[in-house]
Amino acid sequence: MKIDSFVSVIIASENNPFDYAKLKELAENLSETYADYEILIVNSGPFIASNKKFDNEISHLLANVPAIRYIQMGNSSSLDQLFSIGLENAIGDFIILFNINHDPISAIDELVKLSKSGYDVVVGTTKPSNTMAYSVISSLARRILHKIDYYLPKNSTTLRCLSRRAVNSVTSTGKFYHQLFMRIQKTGYPFTTYSYERTGEVKNKDIFIGFNEFIKLLVFNSFRPLRCMSVLGFIGSVCSFAFAIYSLVSHMVRGHVVEGWTTTILFMSFLFMVQFIMLAFFGEYIARLLRERNNTADYAVVFEKNSSIMLDADRVNVLEQSFNDKKNLVQTGRDR
């Protein structure tokens, strides 16, 4: 007997070719397990209307794989934003953030079972395949990020399972497309981890990309770095004042002073370094404020298309009984 839960699987695509075999396998697996499901593909822009090959690929996909909802973005979007758009448009009781290239299809059923047992958020984790240098730097960065309440599980991936109330909480709290996975973790609902092995060839993370993500996590999720820069600037100003007093006293006591030129240059260089670090952080926060005060839409959808294959033409939107024998501790809309 199929499980009476509506499952939405969100796939974020950054203009990559569609893996028809994997998508068809995914649809068949969901059809065998769940009474209702959908596969929501959100593709990044920019969309070029004259690209007939791409249009034919979409038509072939929708004609051969059932339960597909395809959303084409008009502008280039980050992975966080693509998943966020999927969360806004998904209608399932349980929503899976899925990487079609690296996440196993068998994990979906396990994620839903864990969520039903009382966890509104299930986070996928896997064994790292990073270089030694990246692992050392990542460990140091995590210690710093813990100071701003960054508590994502170690070695977490983009694989997630969210209950309906967790999705509602994420989409109703501010600019949720900024560091989506951090906002998911801060919903306050119970969460657990799910360990699995990734499929396909996984590239090692680049140190420079990791550093960029580290800065974004600091800036977009806490005001503590700004306060640290303010404290650093205050300490620098105190040191500068003390050095000025020292120079004045030395001149009055010793008269002609030649020594200390190197020290002065080094100290001035240090102060300039502090000032430029502060300016860099101020620039990041000003950019954040400008983006949040922008009145334009968060994203633009070019079009949305659906599969031409029906799941079950005879199925009606009526439950056979008014209660469900199977417990669902996260209380989705059907069994409150």
URWO-V128826 format. One line per field, one symbol per residue. ss: DSSP state (h for helix, s for strand, l for the rest). psi: psi as a letter, one per 20 degrees, with the letter a starting at -180 (. if undefined). burial: I if it has 24 or more other C-alpha atoms within 12 Angstrom, else O. Layout:
ss->???
psi->???
burial->???
//
This chain:
ss->llsssssssssssllllllhhhhhhhhhhhhhhssssssssssllllllllhhhhhhhhhhhhhlllsssssslllllhhhhhhhhhhhllllsssssllllllllhhhhhhhhhhllllsssssllllllhhhhhhhhhhhhhhhhhlllllllsssssssshhhhhhhhllllllllhhhhhhlllllssssslllllllllllhhhhhhhhhhhhhhhllhhhhhhhhhhhhhhhhhhhhhhhhhhhhhhhllllllhhhhhhhhhhhhhhhhhhhhhhhhhhhhhhhhllllllllssssssllllllllllllllllllllllllllllll
psi->pqpmqoppopoppmkqqpngghhhggggghhhhqhprqoopopqaqpohinhghhhggghghiiprkpopopqhrpqrgghghghghhiqjrhpppopohhipqhihghhghggghijohppppqrpqlrrggggghggghhhghhikkokqqpkqaipqpqrghgghggijnbmiiomghghghjhiqqqrqoprpqrappqqqqhhghhghgghhggiiqjghghghggghggghgggghhggggggghhgicpphqjggggggghhgghggghgghghhhghghgghhhipjrqhrppgrpqqqipqgohipqlpqhqirphpqniimrhhl.
burial->OOIIIIIIIIIIIIIOOIOIOIIIOIIIIIIOIIIIIIIIIIIIIOIOOOOOOOOOOIOOIIOOIIIIIIIIIIOIIIIIIIIIIIIIIIIIIIIIIIIIIIIIIOIIIIIIIIIIOIIIIIIIIIOOOOOOOOOOOIOOIIOOIOOIOIIIIOIIIIIIIIIIIIIIIIIOOOIIIIIIIIIIIIIOIIIIIIIIIIOOOOOOOOOOOOOOOIIIIIIIIIOOIIOOIOOOIOOIOOOOOOOOOOOOOOOOOOOOOOOOOOOOOOOOOOIOOIOOOIOOIOOOIOOOOOOOOOOOOIIIIOOOIIIOOOOOOOOOOOOOOOOOOOOIIIIIOIOO
//
